[in-house]
Amino acid sequence: MGTLDNKSAVVTGASRGIGRAIAIDLARRGAAVVVNYNSSEAAAQEVVQAITDAGGRAIVFKADVSRADEAGALIKACIDAYGKLDILVNNAGTTRDTLLMSMSEADWDTVMNADLKSVFNCCKAAVRPMIRARGGRIVNISSVVGLSGQAGQTNYAAAKAGVIAFTKSLAKEVGSRGITVNCVAPGFIPTALTNVLPDDQKQGITKATPLGRFGTPEEVAYAVSFLAGDEAAFITGVTLSVDGGLVMQS
């Protein structure tokens, strides 16, 4: 028996990287999962196949969660498929890295929409059915960049810092209804977003990390699954850094 038996979950941006690992781990623990993607259909189908091959339950659903109507359709798809929504993991995001002097308005808007507005859209759609059920778990994926900043990422840092502040505010709004809202802030994890970093920057990050290595998508997923489970019922409004000690919060 898994720790998330009889739970249903939506994971946005779940076709690859951290989102893929989260979807697979939630399913491994017993949750029925909606694997959301926007453009990577084949990869999303592969995630569903991996889950079902292991004996879990999962469906795939295409939605651009930076659009309110599509985010709402995603939440509805979970309820239609599984009868309820217990867990929402907001993982969808992107980067458009460049120095501020070179950053276009489109670069700013793309990141803010994908990384922050998507969280607003999905949470707004999810909160009402969770309130009716008098319970739920929302886990938003931020970043250590939202805590510490990073040159060349003013758009990404602003969006991810916004996710943290949004999480705290929503936690205060819905706590009385039995809904917890938390953040996970990954450090540097090998994904499509970090693989493009130059080798010297990767080496510098590793050197600055007390544990001396990059993390893995699975290590982020374990933190998410904990916050999504009953063991974390008295934890809300928290940002849990999974970063090997890179950014230590006082």
Phi and psi restraints in degrees (value plus and minus 20) as a CYANA .aco file:
   2 GLY   PHI    -110.8   -70.8
   2 GLY   PSI     144.9   184.9
   3 THR   PHI     -95.7   -55.7
   3 THR   PSI     -32.8     7.2
   4 LEU   PHI    -137.7   -97.7
   4 LEU   PSI       6.3    46.3
   5 ASP   PHI     -77.0   -37.0
   5 ASP   PSI     119.7   159.7
   6 ASN   PHI      48.6    88.6
   6 ASN   PSI      -5.3    34.7
   7 LYS   PHI    -121.8   -81.8
   7 LYS   PSI     132.6   172.6
   8 SER   PHI    -139.9   -99.9
   8 SER   PSI     126.5   166.5
   9 ALA   PHI    -161.6  -121.6
   9 ALA   PSI     124.4   164.4
  10 VAL   PHI    -132.1   -92.1
  10 VAL   PSI     110.1   150.1
  11 VAL   PHI    -142.1  -102.1
  11 VAL   PSI      96.8   136.8
  12 THR   PHI    -104.7   -64.7
  12 THR   PSI     131.0   171.0
  13 GLY   PHI      38.3    78.3
  13 GLY   PSI      25.8    65.8
  14 ALA   PHI    -120.1   -80.1
  14 ALA   PSI      -8.3    31.7
  15 SER   PHI    -101.2   -61.2
  15 SER   PSI     -37.3     2.7
  16 ARG   PHI    -180.0  -140.0
  16 ARG   PSI     151.2   191.2
  17 GLY   PHI      38.9    78.9
  17 GLY   PSI    -155.9  -115.9
  18 ILE   PHI     -83.5   -43.5
  18 ILE   PSI     -61.4   -21.4
  19 GLY   PHI     -80.9   -40.9
  19 GLY   PSI     -60.6   -20.6
  20 ARG   PHI     -80.3   -40.3
  20 ARG   PSI     -68.2   -28.2
  21 ALA   PHI     -82.3   -42.3
  21 ALA   PSI     -58.4   -18.4
  22 ILE   PHI     -84.0   -44.0
  22 ILE   PSI     -68.4   -28.4
  23 ALA   PHI     -79.0   -39.0
  23 ALA   PSI     -64.7   -24.7
  24 ILE   PHI     -86.0   -46.0
  24 ILE   PSI     -60.6   -20.6
  25 ASP   PHI     -91.1   -51.1
  25 ASP   PSI     -59.6   -19.6
  26 LEU   PHI     -79.8   -39.8
  26 LEU   PSI     -63.1   -23.1
  27 ALA   PHI     -86.3   -46.3
  27 ALA   PSI     -59.4   -19.4
  28 ARG   PHI     -79.7   -39.7
  28 ARG   PSI     -50.9   -10.9
  29 ARG   PHI    -109.2   -69.2
  29 ARG   PSI     -17.6    22.4
  30 GLY   PHI      94.9   134.9
  30 GLY   PSI     -28.5    11.5
  31 ALA   PHI     -95.7   -55.7
  31 ALA   PSI     126.7   166.7
  32 ALA   PHI    -108.7   -68.7
  32 ALA   PSI     108.4   148.4
  33 VAL   PHI    -138.4   -98.4
  33 VAL   PSI     119.7   159.7
  34 VAL   PHI    -120.5   -80.5
  34 VAL   PSI      97.3   137.3
  35 VAL   PHI    -112.4   -72.4
  35 VAL   PSI      85.4   125.4
  36 ASN   PHI    -109.3   -69.3
  36 ASN   PSI     122.8   162.8
  37 TYR   PHI    -165.2  -125.2
  37 TYR   PSI     143.9   183.9
  38 ASN   PHI    -132.1   -92.1
  38 ASN   PSI     -65.9   -25.9
  39 SER   PHI    -147.1  -107.1
  39 SER   PSI     -39.6     0.4
  40 SER   PHI    -118.1   -78.1
  40 SER   PSI      51.6    91.6
  41 GLU   PHI     -84.0   -44.0
  41 GLU   PSI     -65.9   -25.9
  42 ALA   PHI     -81.6   -41.6
  42 ALA   PSI     -60.9   -20.9
  43 ALA   PHI     -86.2   -46.2
  43 ALA   PSI     -59.4   -19.4
  44 ALA   PHI     -84.6   -44.6
  44 ALA   PSI     -62.1   -22.1
  45 GLN   PHI     -82.5   -42.5
  45 GLN   PSI     -54.1   -14.1
  46 GLU   PHI     -86.3   -46.3
  46 GLU   PSI     -56.1   -16.1
  47 VAL   PHI     -84.4   -44.4
  47 VAL   PSI     -65.1   -25.1
  48 VAL   PHI     -80.2   -40.2
  48 VAL   PSI     -62.4   -22.4
  49 GLN   PHI     -82.5   -42.5
  49 GLN   PSI     -62.2   -22.2
  50 ALA   PHI     -81.7   -41.7
  50 ALA   PSI     -59.2   -19.2
  51 ILE   PHI     -88.1   -48.1
  51 ILE   PSI     -67.5   -27.5
  52 THR   PHI     -89.5   -49.5
  52 THR   PSI     -54.5   -14.5
  53 ASP   PHI     -82.3   -42.3
  53 ASP   PSI     -49.5    -9.5
  54 ALA   PHI    -108.2   -68.2
  54 ALA   PSI     -15.6    24.4
  55 GLY   PHI      73.9   113.9
  55 GLY   PSI     -11.9    28.1
  56 GLY   PHI    -112.9   -72.9
  56 GLY   PSI    -198.9  -158.9
  57 ARG   PHI    -139.2   -99.2
  57 ARG   PSI     114.4   154.4
  58 ALA   PHI    -181.8  -141.8
  58 ALA   PSI     128.9   168.9
  59 ILE   PHI    -151.2  -111.2
  59 ILE   PSI     141.2   181.2
  60 VAL   PHI    -128.0   -88.0
  60 VAL   PSI     125.7   165.7
  61 PHE   PHI    -167.5  -127.5
  61 PHE   PSI     103.7   143.7
  62 LYS   PHI    -104.4   -64.4
  62 LYS   PSI     108.9   148.9
  63 ALA   PHI    -182.1  -142.1
  63 ALA   PSI     115.7   155.7
  64 ASP   PHI    -108.7   -68.7
  64 ASP   PSI      78.8   118.8
  65 VAL   PHI     -95.4   -55.4
  65 VAL   PSI     -22.3    17.7
  66 SER   PHI     -96.2   -56.2
  66 SER   PSI     -27.2    12.8
  67 ARG   PHI    -125.3   -85.3
  67 ARG   PSI     107.9   147.9
  68 ALA   PHI     -81.2   -41.2
  68 ALA   PSI     -60.8   -20.8
  69 ASP   PHI     -86.1   -46.1
  69 ASP   PSI     -57.6   -17.6
  70 GLU   PHI     -94.4   -54.4
  70 GLU   PSI     -55.0   -15.0
  71 ALA   PHI     -82.8   -42.8
  71 ALA   PSI     -62.2   -22.2
  72 GLY   PHI     -82.7   -42.7
  72 GLY   PSI     -58.9   -18.9
  73 ALA   PHI     -85.6   -45.6
  73 ALA   PSI     -54.4   -14.4
  74 LEU   PHI     -83.9   -43.9
  74 LEU   PSI     -67.6   -27.6
  75 ILE   PHI     -83.0   -43.0
  75 ILE   PSI     -60.9   -20.9
  76 LYS   PHI     -82.7   -42.7
  76 LYS   PSI     -57.0   -17.0
  77 ALA   PHI     -82.6   -42.6
  77 ALA   PSI     -57.8   -17.8
  78 CYS   PHI     -85.1   -45.1
  78 CYS   PSI     -66.1   -26.1
  79 ILE   PHI     -85.2   -45.2
  79 ILE   PSI     -59.6   -19.6
  80 ASP   PHI     -84.6   -44.6
  80 ASP   PSI     -58.5   -18.5
  81 ALA   PHI     -99.2   -59.2
  81 ALA   PSI     -59.3   -19.3
  82 TYR   PHI    -139.0   -99.0
  82 TYR   PSI     -23.9    16.1
  83 GLY   PHI      67.7   107.7
  83 GLY   PSI     -28.5    11.5
  84 LYS   PHI    -188.7  -148.7
  84 LYS   PSI     151.5   191.5
  85 LEU   PHI    -149.3  -109.3
  85 LEU   PSI      95.1   135.1
  86 ASP   PHI    -120.8   -80.8
  86 ASP   PSI     -55.6   -15.6
  87 ILE   PHI    -154.0  -114.0
  87 ILE   PSI     111.7   151.7
  88 LEU   PHI    -143.1  -103.1
  88 LEU   PSI     104.6   144.6
  89 VAL   PHI    -136.1   -96.1
  89 VAL   PSI      93.3   133.3
  90 ASN   PHI    -111.7   -71.7
  90 ASN   PSI      78.8   118.8
  91 ASN   PHI    -134.4   -94.4
  91 ASN   PSI     -38.1     1.9
  92 ALA   PHI     -78.1   -38.1
  92 ALA   PSI     120.1   160.1
  93 GLY   PHI    -198.5  -158.5
  93 GLY   PSI     150.9   190.9
  94 THR   PHI    -173.1  -133.1
  94 THR   PSI     154.2   194.2
  95 THR   PHI    -151.5  -111.5
  95 THR   PSI     133.7   173.7
  96 ARG   PHI    -162.8  -122.8
  96 ARG   PSI      55.7    95.7
  97 ASP   PHI     -98.1   -58.1
  97 ASP   PSI     111.2   151.2
  98 THR   PHI    -192.8  -152.8
  98 THR   PSI     139.4   179.4
  99 LEU   PHI     -84.3   -44.3
  99 LEU   PSI     131.1   171.1
 100 LEU   PHI     -75.6   -35.6
 100 LEU   PSI     -58.7   -18.7
 101 MET   PHI     -82.6   -42.6
 101 MET   PSI     -44.5    -4.5
 102 SER   PHI    -123.0   -83.0
 102 SER   PSI     -24.5    15.5
 103 MET   PHI     -96.7   -56.7
 103 MET   PSI     108.6   148.6
 104 SER   PHI    -104.2   -64.2
 104 SER   PSI     141.0   181.0
 105 GLU   PHI     -81.0   -41.0
 105 GLU   PSI     -55.6   -15.6
 106 ALA   PHI     -84.3   -44.3
 106 ALA   PSI     -59.5   -19.5
 107 ASP   PHI     -81.4   -41.4
 107 ASP   PSI     -62.1   -22.1
 108 TRP   PHI     -83.9   -43.9
 108 TRP   PSI     -70.6   -30.6
 109 ASP   PHI     -85.0   -45.0
 109 ASP   PSI     -59.4   -19.4
 110 THR   PHI     -79.8   -39.8
 110 THR   PSI     -65.9   -25.9
 111 VAL   PHI     -90.7   -50.7
 111 VAL   PSI     -62.6   -22.6
 112 MET   PHI     -83.1   -43.1
 112 MET   PSI     -58.9   -18.9
 113 ASN   PHI     -89.5   -49.5
 113 ASN   PSI     -64.8   -24.8
 114 ALA   PHI     -93.0   -53.0
 114 ALA   PSI     -56.4   -16.4
 115 ASP   PHI    -118.1   -78.1
 115 ASP   PSI     -47.8    -7.8
 116 LEU   PHI    -136.9   -96.9
 116 LEU   PSI     -69.3   -29.3
 117 LYS   PHI     -83.2   -43.2
 117 LYS   PSI     -52.5   -12.5
 118 SER   PHI     -81.1   -41.1
 118 SER   PSI     -56.5   -16.5
 119 VAL   PHI     -86.0   -46.0
 119 VAL   PSI     -64.8   -24.8
 120 PHE   PHI     -77.6   -37.6
 120 PHE   PSI     -68.8   -28.8
 121 ASN   PHI     -81.3   -41.3
 121 ASN   PSI     -68.5   -28.5
 122 CYS   PHI     -90.6   -50.6
 122 CYS   PSI     -60.2   -20.2
 123 CYS   PHI     -84.8   -44.8
 123 CYS   PSI     -61.1   -21.1
 124 LYS   PHI     -81.5   -41.5
 124 LYS   PSI     -60.6   -20.6
 125 ALA   PHI     -90.6   -50.6
 125 ALA   PSI     -51.4   -11.4
 126 ALA   PHI    -104.9   -64.9
 126 ALA   PSI     -49.9    -9.9
 127 VAL   PHI     -83.0   -43.0
 127 VAL   PSI     -60.6   -20.6
 128 ARG   PHI     -81.0   -41.0
 128 ARG   PSI     -72.1   -32.1
 129 PRO   PHI     -84.9   -44.9
 129 PRO   PSI     -50.7   -10.7
 130 MET   PHI     -88.1   -48.1
 130 MET   PSI     -58.9   -18.9
 131 ILE   PHI     -82.9   -42.9
 131 ILE   PSI     -62.6   -22.6
 132 ARG   PHI     -81.3   -41.3
 132 ARG   PSI     -55.8   -15.8
 133 ALA   PHI    -102.7   -62.7
 133 ALA   PSI     -27.7    12.3
 134 ARG   PHI      35.7    75.7
 134 ARG   PSI      24.7    64.7
 135 GLY   PHI     152.4   192.4
 135 GLY   PSI     136.9   176.9
 136 GLY   PHI     146.5   186.5
 136 GLY   PSI     144.6   184.6
 137 ARG   PHI    -148.0  -108.0
 137 ARG   PSI     104.8   144.8
 138 ILE   PHI    -137.5   -97.5
 138 ILE   PSI     106.8   146.8
 139 VAL   PHI    -145.1  -105.1
 139 VAL   PSI      97.9   137.9
 140 ASN   PHI    -122.6   -82.6
 140 ASN   PSI     114.4   154.4
 141 ILE   PHI    -113.0   -73.0
 141 ILE   PSI      93.1   133.1
 142 SER   PHI    -120.6   -80.6
 142 SER   PSI    -157.5  -117.5
 143 SER   PHI    -187.5  -147.5
 143 SER   PSI     133.4   173.4
 144 VAL   PHI     -82.1   -42.1
 144 VAL   PSI     -42.5    -2.5
 145 VAL   PHI     -84.5   -44.5
 145 VAL   PSI     -50.3   -10.3
 146 GLY   PHI     -91.2   -51.2
 146 GLY   PSI     -35.6     4.4
 147 LEU   PHI    -116.6   -76.6
 147 LEU   PSI     -56.3   -16.3
 148 SER   PHI    -133.9   -93.9
 148 SER   PSI     -37.3     2.7
 149 GLY   PHI      58.7    98.7
 149 GLY   PSI     143.2   183.2
 150 GLN   PHI    -180.3  -140.3
 150 GLN   PSI     107.6   147.6
 151 ALA   PHI     -77.4   -37.4
 151 ALA   PSI     117.2   157.2
 152 GLY   PHI      64.2   104.2
 152 GLY   PSI     -16.8    23.2
 153 GLN   PHI    -154.7  -114.7
 153 GLN   PSI      21.0    61.0
 154 THR   PHI     -80.9   -40.9
 154 THR   PSI     -57.0   -17.0
 155 ASN   PHI     -88.0   -48.0
 155 ASN   PSI     -68.5   -28.5
 156 TYR   PHI     -85.0   -45.0
 156 TYR   PSI     -63.4   -23.4
 157 ALA   PHI     -83.0   -43.0
 157 ALA   PSI     -62.6   -22.6
 158 ALA   PHI     -83.2   -43.2
 158 ALA   PSI     -62.6   -22.6
 159 ALA   PHI     -85.2   -45.2
 159 ALA   PSI     -65.1   -25.1
 160 LYS   PHI     -92.2   -52.2
 160 LYS   PSI     -53.0   -13.0
 161 ALA   PHI     -86.0   -46.0
 161 ALA   PSI     -57.4   -17.4
 162 GLY   PHI     -81.8   -41.8
 162 GLY   PSI     -57.7   -17.7
 163 VAL   PHI     -81.0   -41.0
 163 VAL   PSI     -60.6   -20.6
 164 ILE   PHI     -84.7   -44.7
 164 ILE   PSI     -67.3   -27.3
 165 ALA   PHI     -86.3   -46.3
 165 ALA   PSI     -59.4   -19.4
 166 PHE   PHI     -79.4   -39.4
 166 PHE   PSI     -64.3   -24.3
 167 THR   PHI     -79.5   -39.5
 167 THR   PSI     -66.2   -26.2
 168 LYS   PHI     -82.6   -42.6
 168 LYS   PSI     -62.9   -22.9
 169 SER   PHI     -86.7   -46.7
 169 SER   PSI     -64.8   -24.8
 170 LEU   PHI     -86.6   -46.6
 170 LEU   PSI     -55.9   -15.9
 171 ALA   PHI     -77.5   -37.5
 171 ALA   PSI     -58.9   -18.9
 172 LYS   PHI     -91.1   -51.1
 172 LYS   PSI     -50.5   -10.5
 173 GLU   PHI     -92.7   -52.7
 173 GLU   PSI     -58.7   -18.7
 174 VAL   PHI    -132.5   -92.5
 174 VAL   PSI     -18.6    21.4
 175 GLY   PHI     -78.2   -38.2
 175 GLY   PSI     -56.7   -16.7
 176 SER   PHI     -87.6   -47.6
 176 SER   PSI     -33.7     6.3
 177 ARG   PHI    -118.4   -78.4
 177 ARG   PSI      -8.4    31.6
 178 GLY   PHI      60.1   100.1
 178 GLY   PSI      -3.7    36.3
 179 ILE   PHI    -124.1   -84.1
 179 ILE   PSI     107.9   147.9
 180 THR   PHI    -122.6   -82.6
 180 THR   PSI     126.0   166.0
 181 VAL   PHI    -154.0  -114.0
 181 VAL   PSI      96.6   136.6
 182 ASN   PHI    -154.7  -114.7
 182 ASN   PSI     146.9   186.9
 183 CYS   PHI    -138.6   -98.6
 183 CYS   PSI     127.4   167.4
 184 VAL   PHI    -138.9   -98.9
 184 VAL   PSI     109.2   149.2
 185 ALA   PHI    -132.7   -92.7
 185 ALA   PSI      74.4   114.4
 186 PRO   PHI     -88.4   -48.4
 186 PRO   PSI     129.1   169.1
 187 GLY   PHI    -103.4   -63.4
 187 GLY   PSI    -162.1  -122.1
 188 PHE   PHI    -109.2   -69.2
 188 PHE   PSI      96.2   136.2
 189 ILE   PHI    -139.9   -99.9
 189 ILE   PSI     115.0   155.0
 190 PRO   PHI     -83.7   -43.7
 190 PRO   PSI      84.8   124.8
 191 THR   PHI    -161.6  -121.6
 191 THR   PSI     159.1   199.1
 192 ALA   PHI     -80.9   -40.9
 192 ALA   PSI     -48.7    -8.7
 193 LEU   PHI     -96.8   -56.8
 193 LEU   PSI     -48.1    -8.1
 194 THR   PHI    -120.8   -80.8
 194 THR   PSI     -36.8     3.2
 195 ASN   PHI     -85.2   -45.2
 195 ASN   PSI     -41.0    -1.0
 196 VAL   PHI    -102.3   -62.3
 196 VAL   PSI     -26.7    13.3
 197 LEU   PHI     -86.5   -46.5
 197 LEU   PSI     122.5   162.5
 198 PRO   PHI     -85.6   -45.6
 198 PRO   PSI     134.1   174.1
 199 ASP   PHI     -79.3   -39.3
 199 ASP   PSI     -58.4   -18.4
 200 ASP   PHI     -85.7   -45.7
 200 ASP   PSI     -53.8   -13.8
 201 GLN   PHI     -90.3   -50.3
 201 GLN   PSI     -59.8   -19.8
 202 LYS   PHI     -81.2   -41.2
 202 LYS   PSI     -61.7   -21.7
 203 GLN   PHI     -84.9   -44.9
 203 GLN   PSI     -58.4   -18.4
 204 GLY   PHI     -85.3   -45.3
 204 GLY   PSI     -59.5   -19.5
 205 ILE   PHI     -85.1   -45.1
 205 ILE   PSI     -64.4   -24.4
 206 THR   PHI     -80.4   -40.4
 206 THR   PSI     -62.2   -22.2
 207 LYS   PHI     -84.7   -44.7
 207 LYS   PSI     -54.8   -14.8
 208 ALA   PHI    -101.0   -61.0
 208 ALA   PSI     -31.3     8.7
 209 THR   PHI    -110.2   -70.2
 209 THR   PSI      98.9   138.9
 210 PRO   PHI     -72.9   -32.9
 210 PRO   PSI     -54.5   -14.5
 211 LEU   PHI    -101.2   -61.2
 211 LEU   PSI     -25.7    14.3
 212 GLY   PHI      52.7    92.7
 212 GLY   PSI       5.2    45.2
 213 ARG   PHI    -179.8  -139.8
 213 ARG   PSI     145.9   185.9
 214 PHE   PHI     -94.4   -54.4
 214 PHE   PSI     138.4   178.4
 215 GLY   PHI    -106.5   -66.5
 215 GLY   PSI    -196.4  -156.4
 216 THR   PHI    -140.2  -100.2
 216 THR   PSI     134.5   174.5
 217 PRO   PHI     -75.9   -35.9
 217 PRO   PSI     -55.8   -15.8
 218 GLU   PHI     -84.9   -44.9
 218 GLU   PSI     -55.3   -15.3
 219 GLU   PHI     -86.9   -46.9
 219 GLU   PSI     -53.2   -13.2
 220 VAL   PHI     -89.4   -49.4
 220 VAL   PSI     -62.0   -22.0
 221 ALA   PHI     -80.5   -40.5
 221 ALA   PSI     -58.7   -18.7
 222 TYR   PHI     -81.2   -41.2
 222 TYR   PSI     -59.3   -19.3
 223 ALA   PHI     -85.6   -45.6
 223 ALA   PSI     -61.7   -21.7
 224 VAL   PHI     -82.7   -42.7
 224 VAL   PSI     -65.9   -25.9
 225 SER   PHI     -81.8   -41.8
 225 SER   PSI     -57.5   -17.5
 226 PHE   PHI     -80.8   -40.8
 226 PHE   PSI     -69.1   -29.1
 227 LEU   PHI     -87.0   -47.0
 227 LEU   PSI     -43.0    -3.0
 228 ALA   PHI    -104.1   -64.1
 228 ALA   PSI     -29.4    10.6
 229 GLY   PHI    -119.3   -79.3
 229 GLY   PSI     155.0   195.0
 230 ASP   PHI     -86.2   -46.2
 230 ASP   PSI     -46.5    -6.5
 231 GLU   PHI     -82.9   -42.9
 231 GLU   PSI     -42.7    -2.7
 232 ALA   PHI    -122.0   -82.0
 232 ALA   PSI       4.6    44.6
 233 ALA   PHI     -83.8   -43.8
 233 ALA   PSI     -41.7    -1.7
 234 PHE   PHI    -128.5   -88.5
 234 PHE   PSI       2.8    42.8
 235 ILE   PHI    -138.5   -98.5
 235 ILE   PSI     101.2   141.2
 236 THR   PHI    -173.3  -133.3
 236 THR   PSI     130.8   170.8
 237 GLY   PHI      54.8    94.8
 237 GLY   PSI      -3.9    36.1
 238 VAL   PHI    -120.9   -80.9
 238 VAL   PSI     125.8   165.8
 239 THR   PHI    -130.8   -90.8
 239 THR   PSI      94.0   134.0
 240 LEU   PHI    -119.1   -79.1
 240 LEU   PSI      92.9   132.9
 241 SER   PHI    -102.7   -62.7
 241 SER   PSI     107.4   147.4
 242 VAL   PHI    -136.5   -96.5
 242 VAL   PSI      62.4   102.4
 243 ASP   PHI    -163.3  -123.3
 243 ASP   PSI      -7.4    32.6
 244 GLY   PHI      45.1    85.1
 244 GLY   PSI      -1.7    38.3
 245 GLY   PHI      68.8   108.8
 245 GLY   PSI     -10.6    29.4
 246 LEU   PHI     -79.4   -39.4
 246 LEU   PSI     -64.4   -24.4
 247 VAL   PHI    -142.6  -102.6
 247 VAL   PSI      80.8   120.8
 248 MET   PHI    -112.4   -72.4
 248 MET   PSI     105.8   145.8
 249 GLN   PHI    -112.1   -72.1
 249 GLN   PSI     115.0   155.0
